[in-house]
Amino acid sequence: MDKKTLRTQLIEERLNLPDRLERSDMLQRVMRIWLFGRPDTVIGAYWPIKGEFDPLPALHRWKEDGELSDQPHLRRIGLPVVDKAHKTLTFHVWYPGCPMEEDAYGIPKPKDTEIIFPTLLFVPCLGYGAGGYRLGYGGGFYDRTLASLQPKPFTVGLGYTHGFLPELMPEAHDVPLDAVLNDNGVVWPIS
């Protein structure tokens, strides 16, 4: 099956998962447990579209937990802003209730907040396979962004179990993720 057809099929399957809310709750838990004890204070994520898992509730809780700890420190969350000319992403501060506007693709982005540089980046996975490779929507934004970010953040893919593609073959430009989490737990690296 060609990638365009596969993408369409995976989006349709994801939108029609009868237990998507339960899967989302499970992935929220997996994410919160996985984040526990991580040293990162700046995390990049994404605004969910097309039935993607929403990482923002778990990240907001992570941010609050850091501020309420015995040794409070500022934790920050960033959402991508598209640079249409270079087809890359920058990450701007996001917090619940921050002013938002639509980007060139109709996806909400923070309005007039400062640029931040995440040390940990959560990436949406339409599909994912062995070795930490992901199937996105085909625009290449994350691959180009990851290739240009220095230092490179630790990258974690987020997706549902239905998106596992055992036959997914990476292309030369694909950048593997450092980890992949789904509603069953840690998928990559295999422990």
C-alpha positions in Angstrom: 0.0 0.0 0.0 1.4 3.4 -0.9 1.9 6.0 1.9 -0.8 8.3 0.8 -3.4 5.5 1.0 -2.0 4.3 4.3 -2.2 7.8 5.8 -5.9 8.1 4.7 -6.7 4.7 6.2 -4.9 5.3 9.5 -6.7 8.7 10.0 -10.0 7.1 9.2 -9.3 4.2 11.6 -8.2 6.6 14.4 -11.2 8.9 14.0 -13.5 5.8 14.3 -11.8 4.0 17.2 -14.8 3.1 19.3 -12.7 3.3 22.5 -10.6 6.3 21.6 -11.4 8.1 24.8 -10.4 5.1 26.9 -7.2 4.8 24.9 -6.5 8.5 25.4 -7.0 8.1 29.2 -4.5 5.2 29.2 -1.9 7.2 27.1 -2.4 10.2 29.5 -1.4 7.8 32.4 1.5 6.3 30.4 2.8 9.8 29.6 2.5 11.1 33.2 4.4 8.0 34.5 7.0 8.3 31.8 7.6 12.0 32.6 8.1 11.3 36.3 11.6 12.1 37.3 12.7 13.5 33.9 15.0 16.5 34.3 13.5 18.5 31.5 12.0 21.9 32.2 11.1 22.9 28.6 8.9 20.5 26.6 7.6 20.9 23.1 4.4 19.2 22.0 1.6 19.7 19.5 -2.0 20.8 19.1 -4.0 17.6 18.3 -5.7 17.3 14.9 -7.5 14.5 13.0 -8.1 12.4 16.1 -4.6 12.6 17.4 -3.9 12.0 21.1 -4.0 15.2 23.1 -0.8 15.5 25.2 -1.7 18.9 26.6 -3.6 17.8 29.8 -0.7 15.6 30.9 1.8 18.3 30.2 -0.2 20.9 32.1 -0.3 18.6 35.0 3.5 18.1 34.7 3.9 21.9 34.7 1.8 22.3 37.8 3.5 19.4 39.6 6.9 21.2 39.0 5.6 24.4 40.4 4.1 22.7 43.5 7.2 20.6 44.4 9.5 21.2 47.4 12.0 22.9 45.1 9.8 24.7 42.6 11.2 25.5 39.2 9.6 27.0 36.1 8.5 24.4 33.7 7.4 25.5 30.2 5.4 24.0 27.4 5.8 25.0 23.8 3.6 24.4 20.7 4.8 24.5 17.1 4.6 27.5 14.9 5.1 26.8 11.2 7.7 28.6 9.2 6.0 28.2 5.8 9.0 29.5 3.8 11.5 27.0 5.3 8.9 24.3 6.2 10.2 24.0 9.7 8.8 24.6 13.2 9.7 26.8 16.0 8.2 26.3 19.5 6.4 29.1 21.3 5.2 29.2 24.9 1.8 27.7 25.5 -0.3 27.7 28.7 -4.1 27.0 29.2 -5.9 30.1 28.1 -3.1 31.7 26.2 -4.1 33.7 23.1 -4.2 31.5 20.1 -4.6 32.0 16.3 -4.7 29.7 13.3 -1.5 29.0 11.3 -1.3 28.7 7.6 -2.8 25.2 7.8 -5.7 26.1 10.1 -4.0 24.6 13.2 -4.2 26.7 16.4 -0.8 28.2 17.5 0.2 30.5 20.4 -0.2 34.2 19.5 2.7 36.5 20.3 4.4 34.3 22.9 8.1 33.9 23.2 10.2 31.2 21.3 11.5 28.4 23.5 13.9 25.6 22.8 12.6 22.2 24.1 15.0 19.6 25.5 12.1 17.1 25.1 9.8 17.0 22.2 6.6 15.0 21.9 5.7 14.2 18.3 2.4 13.0 17.0 2.5 9.6 15.3 0.0 8.7 12.6 1.8 5.4 12.4 5.1 4.1 13.8 7.3 1.1 13.4 10.4 -0.7 14.7 13.5 1.4 15.3 11.5 4.4 16.4 10.5 5.5 12.9 7.2 7.3 12.5 4.7 7.9 9.7 3.5 11.5 9.7 1.3 13.4 7.3 4.0 13.6 4.7 5.0 17.3 5.0 8.4 16.6 6.6 8.1 19.4 9.1 9.4 17.4 12.1 12.2 15.7 10.1 13.5 19.1 8.8 13.1 20.7 12.3 14.9 17.9 14.1 17.7 18.0 11.6 18.2 21.7 12.3 17.8 21.9 16.0 21.0 22.1 18.0 21.2 20.6 20.5 18.7 18.0 19.3 15.9 17.5 21.8 15.0 14.0 23.1 12.1 13.0 20.8 9.1 10.9 21.9 6.4 9.8 19.6 2.8 9.5 20.8 0.2 7.3 19.2 -2.4 4.7 19.7 -1.8 0.9 19.4 -3.7 0.7 16.1 -0.9 2.8 14.5 1.8 0.2 14.9 3.1 -0.7 11.4 5.5 -3.7 11.6 6.4 -3.3 7.9 7.2 0.4 8.0 10.4 1.0 6.2 12.2 4.3 6.8 13.3 6.5 4.0 16.8 8.1 3.8 15.6 11.4 5.3 13.6 9.9 8.2 14.9 10.7 11.6 14.2 8.0 14.2 12.5 9.0 17.5 14.3 8.3 20.8 11.1 6.7 22.3 7.5 5.9 21.3 4.7 5.7 23.8 1.2 4.3 23.1 -1.8 3.4 25.2 -0.2 0.1 26.3 3.1 1.7 27.5 6.6 2.2 26.1 6.9 0.8 22.5 10.4 2.0 21.7 13.0 1.4 22.8 12.2 -2.2 23.5 13.3 -3.0 27.0 
